[in-house]
Amino acid sequence: MRFEGAERRPSSVQRGVRRMKHVQRAMQKPEFKSLRLIGVLGAGGFGSVTLQRDAGSRKSKQLFALKKISKGYILQHKLQRQICSERLILSMTDSKFIVTFYGTYNIRDSLYFLMEACLGGEVATFLLYRSLSSCDVQACRSALPSV
């Protein structure tokens, strides 16, 4: 039941969009031409992820992860909706457990997602190569919320 004159609370999506706009204003994505390749972080079914540095700004030494996805692969496997959903979800999230999303580049035959570089490795790899018997409680407490 709504009362007249009562202020309507914004939905979680509206709050997420506001947060996204605030984050985008705080950190403008660098121009694609100013990114410099440092190395390859990984490769998968969709494409590759590289470590990049913004060379366009002297004061900015920030590292980025640049995910490259082939447009041909997207069309061939009919993944347009999935890619659009991934972009929308990443742009609305604001959590220390999810990478920060800075924007996309639509260049020639590829689509690029620019994200925060997380250089600590994958949590699954951490747990796989470190047996739970040798894993201390504090390490598990810090790693498991990220899964």
Secondary structure, DSSP 8 states (H G I E B T S, - for coil): ---TT------HHHHHHHHHHHHHHHS----GGGEEEEEEEEE-SSEEEEEEEE-S-SS---EEEEEEEEHHHHHHTT-HHHHHHHHHHHHH---TTS--EEEEEEETTEEEEEEE--TT--HHHHHHHS-TTTS-HHHHHHHGGG-
